[in-house]
């Protein structure tokens, strides 16, 4: 009898508690005295999406995105800015490829120029079905099955090899964020808690986060929204935001249907 009661109790706990394997992993690592916060996402389990919040207006923030999704009964579990962008006529626009729900809003950028984006090779981070990949821009091929993609630069790592232009003794240090893909398909977003070089950032992705491929997203202005890590700053304005979302209300209801 007690065995039956115990089984029933375990079943109840299983039914009301989220499976730990289904939760995103949030944490931090320390390398060479610098702390990096990270988020591990499984694209086969988690709903990871790319947004261009308020694309028709001037700018978008993580707060704008959170409020917009809340009206649709969705909660943001994690968010971070996507690739490098520029301002034109008061509007923030991705500098390179931006695909959102299969729609190509900005085409691939194969041009040359100044700044990190053009530090070749640069690359594309994309999600096709429940799989993610990072490829060099020169190897990018249009694919109607791509759900989300953003282009940025430079490539931090490709097949565990650091970008050939990175220097260990570089004096260029900034807060930096990026994204990596592990051999098992997991996506790893990371941000430094203090200014670092591109060499240090890439090395951290390879050695601490175990990513063979990684792409630089942006620096200085970068943000990560991860309440469990105490990261709740959502004031930055971006042209693209990666976010993990989950439904908290039935699709037929909106958050405004409920009184406080």
N, C-alpha and C positions, 0 to 999 in steps of 0.2 A: 504493500500500500504506500509506504513512504517513498518507494522508488517511483511510483506513478505520480505522487504529489511533486516530487523533485523534477521529474520530466516535464510536468505541466508548468511548473514555475520557470524552468529554463525556456520552454516554448513561449511563454508570455513575454519574458525578457527579450527574446529574439524578435518577437513581433513588434514590440514597442521601441526597441533601441536600434539605431542605425548601425548597419554592419561597419565595423572598423575599417574593413578593406575598401569600403566605398567612400571614406572620408579623404579629403585632400590632405597632404602632409605639409605642415608648416614648421619651419625651424630655422636654425642658423648654424653656420660653421665659421671657424676661425682659421685663417691661413696667414702666416707671416705677420701675426699680430693684428690683422684686420678682420672684423666681423662682417659676414655677409648673411643677409636674410634670404630665405628661399621658399618656394612653394613647388611641390611635386604634384603633377596632374596626370591622371591616366585618361587619355582621350577615348578609350573604349568604355569608360565608366562615367566620367564627369562631363558635364555640358560646358565645354570651353568655347567661347565665341569671341569674335573681333567686332568692335563697334566703332562707328564714327559718329559720336554723339553730337546732336545739333548740327549735322553736316550742312544743312541748308542755311544756317545762321552763321555766326562768327566763330564761336569756339565751343568746346565741350570739356566738361570736367567729370571726374568720377562721381561727384555728387549729382550732377545732371543725369548721368547714366543710372545711378541708384534710384533716383526719384522716378525716372521714366519706367524702369523695369518694375518698380514696386506697384505702379498703377496697373501692371499686367499680372500681378500676383507672383512676381519673381524676386528672389533675394540674391544679392551679390555676395558670394563667399570670399572672393579674392579678385583683385584687379591690379593692373599695372599698365603704364603707357606702352604703346606699340612703337613703331619705327619713327625715324627722323621725319620732320615735316617742315613746311615753310609757310610764311604769311603772305597772302596776296589779296589786295583790296580789302584788308580787314578780316579775311577768312583764312583759317588754318587748314592746310591741305597736305596729305601725305606726299612726301617727296618721291616715293616710288610705288610699286604695285600695292594695291589695296583691294582685296576680294572679300566681300561680305555676303554670306549666305548664297554663294555661287555667283554673285553679281560683281563684275569687275568695275569698280568705281574709279580707279586710277590704273593706268597701264604700266607695264614694266619700264623701268628707267635704265637704259644702257649707256647713258651719256657720261661725260667726264666733267669734273669740276673740283671745287675746293671743299675741304671739310671731311669729317669722318665717313659720311655716306659714300663718298667717292674714293675712299681709300681701298682700291681694288686688291683682291676680290671682295666684293660685297655679296649680299645673298638674299634669299627668300626663305621665310619660315612659313610652312603651309600645313593645313589639316585636310586630309582626303579621307572621308568616311571616319573610321575610328583610329586612323594612323597619322602620325606627324612626321615631318621631314624638314631638313635644312639643306638647301642646295645653293651652289654658287649661281649668281645671276646669269652668267654665260651658259649655264646648263639648264636654265628654266625653260620648260615647255608648257604651253597652255594645255589645260586639262579640264574638261567640263565637270569632272567629278570633284574638283577642289571646292571645299565649302568656305574656307577662310584662308587668307594669305596676306602677309605684309612683307615688304622689302625694306631692308636697312643695310647699314654697313658701318664698319667692316665685318667680315666673317671673323669670329674670334678663333674658332677651331674648325678644322675639317679633317676628318679621319685622324683625330688626336694630334694633328699638326697645327702649331700656332701660326697665325698670319705672319708671313715673311718680313713684314715691315715693323713688327713690334720689337721694342728694345727694353731690356731689363732695367737699364739705367735712365730711362726716359724721365723727363721732368714734368711731363704733361699729366696732371692728376686731377680727376674729377669724380664726383659721385657717378656711378655707372650702373645701368641695368641691362640685362640681356636674357636670352632664352637658349636653352640647350635641349637636345634630345638624346636620351640614353639608348643603349643597344636593345633594351627590352620594350622600347616604345614610349616610355614615360617622358613627359615634358617637364623641364625644370626652369622656372623663372627665378632670377636672382637679382639682388641689388646690394651694392656696397653701403656700409654705414658711414664711410668716410672716403675722401678722395683717394683714388688709386689709379695706377697706370693701366693701359690696355693689356700690357704684358701680364701684370699681376691678376687682372680680371680673367683673362683667358686661362691662365694657369690654374686658377681656382676652379673654374668649370671642369677642367680636365682631371685635376688631382683630387679635389675635395668632393665635387658633385658627380664625378664619374661620367661625364658626357663626352663622347667622341666628337660631336658636332655642336657648335654654339654660334649664335649670332648676336652682335651688339645691337641694342635697341636705341638707347639714347643716354645722355649724361647730364650732369648739373641739375637740370629741371626734373629729372626722373622721380617717380613716386611709386610706392607699392601700398595698396590697401589690403591689410591683413590684420583685422582686429585682434586675433589670437596672439599676434606678435607685438601688439601695442601700436600698430601702424594704422592710423585713422585719418591721416592728412589727405584730404580730397579736394584741395583748392587749385591744383595745377591745371592748366588748360592744354589740351592735346587734340591732335587730329585723329588719333586712333587709340583705342583702349582694349586690351585683352581682359576678359573677365570669365570667371567660373560662376555659373548661376544655377539656382535650383528653384523649383516651383514650391511655393508655400501656400498657395490658394488654388482652388479649382479653377480651371481655365474659364469657367462661366462667371466667375466672380472677380471683382476688383478689390483692391485694398480699401477703397473708399466705401465699400458696402458695410464695413464694420465700424461701430462706434467705439470710442476709447473706453 
